[in-house]
Amino acid sequence: MKKIWAILTVIGFTAFWTFGFIAASGVFGDRDSHPMTFVLCIAGLGAGLYGWFQIMRTAPKMHGKRAAARARMEEEFQHLAG
């Protein structure tokens, strides 16, 4: 299921950046942009964030495990180097 959420996240954020750039170039450029580009931009952002939150919900919680592992590795390195 994580792969489906990851694919949704990538497609959503890709749509967000693509249609966001088109909408921004329409606002700041010479040509008008269609209102649907703004809708697709917001929909892409929503899909990307929803997928990302689903991935983070199912991801294991670290609770300082990385910091403890890094401290242990640095201690071993100092012991071997010194």
JOBEL-V56244 format. One record per pair of residues at least 24 apart in sequence whose ideal C-beta (glycine too) atoms are under 10 Angstrom apart, sorted by the first residue. I is the first residue (numbers start at 1). GAP is how many residues later the second one is. D is the distance in Angstrom with one decimal. If there is no record, write none. Layout:
BEGIN
i = [I,I]
gap = [GAP,GAP]
d = [D,D]
END
This chain:
BEGIN
i = [1,1,1,2,2,2,2,2,3,4,4,4,5,5,5,5,5,5,5,5,5,6,6,6,6,7,8,8,8,8,8,8,8,9,9,9,9,9,9,9,9,9,10,10,10,10,11,11,11,11,12,12,12,12,12,12,12,12,12,12,13,13,13,13,13,13,13,14,14,14,15,15,15,15,15,15,15,15,15,16,16,16,16,16,16,16,16,16,16,17,17,17,17,18,19,19,19,20,20]
gap = [53,54,57,49,52,53,56,57,52,47,50,51,45,46,47,48,49,50,51,52,53,45,46,48,49,44,39,40,42,43,44,46,47,38,39,40,41,42,43,44,45,46,37,38,41,42,33,36,37,40,31,32,33,34,35,36,37,38,39,40,31,32,34,35,36,38,39,30,33,34,25,26,27,28,29,30,31,32,33,24,25,26,27,28,29,30,31,32,33,24,27,28,31,26,24,25,26,24,25]
d = [8.3,9.6,7.3,10.0,8.4,6.2,6.1,8.3,9.9,8.4,8.9,9.9,8.5,4.7,8.0,8.9,4.4,4.9,9.5,9.0,7.6,7.1,9.1,9.3,6.3,7.9,6.0,7.7,7.3,3.8,9.0,7.9,9.2,7.8,5.4,8.3,8.2,3.4,5.0,9.2,8.2,6.5,10.0,7.9,8.0,9.9,7.9,6.9,7.8,8.3,8.1,5.0,7.1,7.2,3.2,3.1,7.4,7.3,5.8,8.3,6.8,7.7,8.2,3.8,8.5,8.5,8.1,7.2,9.9,8.1,6.2,7.5,9.9,7.0,3.0,8.2,9.8,7.0,7.6,8.6,5.8,8.1,8.4,3.6,4.4,8.6,8.1,5.6,8.9,8.6,7.8,9.3,9.2,7.5,8.4,6.0,9.3,7.7,7.9]
END
